[in-house]
Every structure is written in C-alpha cells, then in structure tokens.
C-alpha cells in the first residue's frame, strides 16, 4: 500500500449566499419599529440594482514545527474582495478591503473579528479530527526482524529493524530480562523509505552467548498490539 507523508494539510471551507435585491431600507406600513429613536423614520428604499452573490472563503493550513496553524478568511461581494482576516497578522483583525467598507465603525469590526476567531477555533478542531481519521485509515504496520553483527572486543551487535510503516511515529526499545536498555542502545532517526513509508532501527551491543536475554519491543499504531522480538 503506497501512501504519502503528510507535511502540510489544507482545509478549505467555502460558503455563499445569493442576494437577489440590494436595498438601503424598505417601506413599512405596520406599527412603528420600537428600535427607532423618537423622531426617526425608516430610510427610503434604493432601487433594486440587480442580483449579487456574497461568498466567504475560509482556509486553514497546518504548519508542523511553526507553533501554530495559519487561518485566513476572505469575503467577496460578486468578484470583489471586501473583507479579510489573517491569523498571521501582528494584531489579527477583520479588515476592510474595499473603500465602501471603510465607513463601518469599530463596533462592527470588533464583532466581525470575534466571529472570525470563533471560525478559526472551529476549523482547527475540524482539521484535528480529519487528520486523526486520515492517519487511522492509512496506517501501515511495520515489518520487523532482528539481525546479529560481530563487534569489537569479542562482543556482538543486535539490531532491531522496523520497515515499511506509516505514519512515521514509532517506538523501538531494547530490554534485558525486563530491564530497559535505552541508555546503552543506538537509535537512528526515522527515515523515509522512498515509497511513502518509513524505516527505523535500534542497536545494542551485547556479550556473545547472551543474545536470548535481550528483547526488542515495537509499538506502532498500525499494530493491534506491541511486538516483542528476539534474535534467532
């Protein structure tokens, strides 16, 4: 099974709303709106000027090793960008991107910024769920074995191999009769195999004739249970 290493994951959400009429206000023939201050009247309607579309594009990019993900949101009226939010800004806020939006007051932009930050939290939560499901469905268990190699001073090296596994997180440890030998073993970094899977090994120098006293323990999410291996 060939899989690829996840580096940066992108979550894109898009929403749209069709606006069939554009009004500055509307006629009202019923009771007076209690929200209107004394002496105020409703604004007269502007003529209908055609159909429009309102769209929002939300993008979340995971950035392993950067400390935080990148979230951005862009609003479009028809094909014109009119608002934007980016979590990478020095002071992340929803900002106008069209001259006719600059007339809105601070209260409006504070409210829109709060909404954008809530969307950012929800998107991050969704991405974690998606990544978890992806990793679980794509996990490939390691192929394991132990090899023996001559070493200087009449000793031998036991090397525990894990090959062709995915994802890359794995644990290899040596024990002697149940006692952890991590301080004495050589453990290489997890390496790509070139086909989307990974490989790793852990080596331990032991006295000849005592090889059966040592066990290698392998843990990986692709395994139903941890493995215990011996040489021979």
C-alpha positions in Angstrom: 0.0 0.0 0.0 1.6 3.3 -1.1 0.9 6.4 0.9 2.5 9.8 1.1 3.9 11.6 4.1 1.7 14.3 5.4 3.6 17.6 5.6 1.2 20.5 5.4 -2.5 19.9 5.4 -5.0 22.4 4.0 -8.6 22.7 5.0 -10.8 24.9 2.8 -14.4 25.8 3.6 -16.5 28.0 1.3 -19.9 29.4 1.8 -22.1 31.6 -0.4 -25.3 33.5 -0.3 -27.3 34.7 -3.2 -28.5 38.3 -2.8 -31.4 38.9 -5.2 -32.0 42.5 -4.2 -29.9 45.4 -2.8 -31.7 47.8 -0.5 -30.7 50.7 1.7 -34.0 50.2 3.5 -37.6 49.2 2.9 -41.1 50.6 3.1 -43.0 49.8 6.3 -46.8 50.2 6.7 -47.3 48.4 10.0 -46.6 49.6 13.6 -43.6 51.8 14.3 -40.4 49.8 14.9 -39.6 50.2 18.6 -35.9 50.2 17.9 -36.2 53.5 16.1 -35.5 56.6 18.3 -38.1 59.3 18.7 -38.5 61.3 15.6 -36.6 58.8 13.4 -38.2 57.2 10.3 -37.1 54.3 8.3 -34.8 55.1 5.3 -36.5 55.1 1.9 -35.6 52.1 -0.3 -33.0 52.4 -3.0 -34.0 51.0 -6.4 -33.2 47.3 -6.9 -29.9 47.2 -8.8 -29.8 43.5 -9.7 -28.6 40.2 -8.3 -25.4 39.8 -6.3 -23.5 37.0 -4.6 -21.9 37.1 -1.2 -19.1 34.5 -0.7 -16.7 33.7 2.1 -13.6 31.5 1.7 -12.1 30.1 4.9 -8.6 28.5 4.7 -6.7 26.7 7.5 -3.1 25.4 6.8 -1.4 23.2 9.3 2.2 24.1 9.8 4.1 21.4 11.8 7.1 22.9 13.6 5.8 26.5 13.3 3.9 26.6 16.6 0.5 27.5 15.2 -1.7 26.9 12.1 -2.5 29.6 9.6 -6.1 30.6 9.3 -7.4 33.2 6.9 -10.9 34.2 5.8 -11.8 36.4 2.8 -15.2 37.8 1.9 -16.3 38.6 -1.7 -19.2 40.5 -3.0 -19.6 39.2 -6.5 -15.9 39.1 -7.6 -14.7 41.9 -5.3 -12.9 41.2 -2.1 -14.3 43.4 0.6 -13.1 41.9 3.9 -10.1 39.8 5.0 -8.8 38.2 8.2 -5.4 36.5 8.8 -4.1 34.9 12.0 -0.6 35.7 10.9 -1.1 39.5 11.3 0.6 41.3 14.2 -2.9 42.1 15.5 -5.3 39.7 13.8 -8.5 41.6 12.9 -11.1 41.6 10.2 -10.1 44.5 7.9 -11.8 46.2 5.0 -10.6 45.5 1.5 -13.0 47.8 -0.3 -13.4 51.6 0.1 -17.1 51.4 0.7 -16.5 49.2 3.8 -14.2 51.7 5.5 -17.3 53.7 6.7 -18.2 50.9 9.2 -17.4 51.8 12.8 -15.1 50.0 15.3 -18.0 48.1 16.9 -18.8 46.4 13.5 -15.1 45.3 13.0 -14.8 44.1 16.7 -17.9 41.9 16.1 -16.6 40.5 12.8 -13.2 39.8 14.4 -14.8 37.8 17.2 -16.7 35.8 14.6 -13.6 35.1 12.6 -11.7 33.9 15.7 -14.5 31.5 16.5 -14.4 30.2 12.9 -10.7 29.8 13.4 -11.1 27.6 16.5 -13.8 25.5 14.8 -11.6 25.0 11.7 -8.7 23.9 13.9 -10.9 21.4 15.7 -12.2 20.0 12.4 -8.7 19.7 11.0 -7.6 17.7 14.0 -10.5 15.3 13.6 -9.8 14.9 9.8 -6.0 14.3 10.4 -6.8 11.7 13.1 -9.2 9.8 10.8 -6.8 10.0 7.9 -3.9 8.6 10.0 -6.0 5.8 11.4 -7.4 4.8 8.0 -3.9 4.9 6.3 -1.8 3.3 9.0 0.6 0.5 7.7 2.2 -1.8 10.3 6.0 -2.3 10.4 7.7 -5.3 9.1 10.2 -6.3 11.8 13.2 -8.5 12.4 16.4 -8.7 14.4 19.9 -9.1 13.0 23.2 -10.0 14.6 26.6 -8.5 13.7 30.1 -9.0 15.0 31.5 -6.2 17.2 35.0 -5.5 18.5 36.3 -6.8 21.9 34.5 -10.1 21.3 31.0 -8.6 21.5 28.1 -8.6 19.1 25.6 -6.1 18.0 21.9 -6.9 17.9 19.9 -4.6 15.5 16.1 -4.4 15.7 14.6 -3.4 12.4 11.2 -1.8 11.6 10.5 -1.3 7.8 7.7 -0.1 5.6 5.5 1.5 8.3 3.2 4.6 8.3 2.8 7.0 9.9 6.3 7.8 11.0 5.7 7.8 14.8 7.1 4.5 16.2 8.8 3.3 19.4 11.7 0.8 19.4 13.3 -0.2 22.7 15.7 -3.0 23.9 15.2 -4.8 27.2 17.3 -7.3 29.1 15.1 -9.6 31.2 12.6 -6.8 31.5 15.1 -4.1 32.3 15.1 -1.1 29.9 18.4 -0.7 28.0 17.6 2.6 26.2 20.7 4.4 27.7 23.0 1.9 26.0 21.3 1.4 22.7 21.9 3.3 19.4 18.7 4.6 17.9 18.6 6.2 14.4 16.2 8.9 13.3 13.1 7.7 11.4 13.9 7.7 7.7 11.7 7.7 4.6 11.8 4.5 2.6 11.1 6.3 -0.7 7.7 4.9 -1.2 5.8 7.0 1.3 6.5 4.6 4.2 9.3 4.8 6.8 12.1 2.7 8.4 14.0 2.8 11.7 16.4 0.6 13.7 17.7 0.3 17.2 21.0 -1.4 18.0 22.5 -2.8 21.2 26.0 -4.2 21.9 25.7 -7.4 24.0 28.1 -10.2 25.2 28.2 -13.2 22.8 26.1 -16.1 24.0 23.6 -13.8 25.9 21.6 -12.8 22.8 18.5 -14.6 24.0 18.4 -12.5 27.2 17.6 -9.4 25.1 14.2 -8.5 23.6 13.2 -5.7 21.2 9.8 -4.0 21.8 8.0 -2.3 19.0 5.0 0.0 19.3 3.1 1.5 16.3 -0.5 2.5 15.7 -0.7 0.1 12.8 -0.1 -2.9 15.1 -3.0 -4.4 17.0 -0.7 -4.9 20.0 3.0 -4.2 20.7 5.6 -6.7 19.3 8.3 -8.5 21.2 11.3 -9.8 19.2 14.4 -11.9 19.9 17.4 -12.8 17.7 17.3 -16.3 16.2 
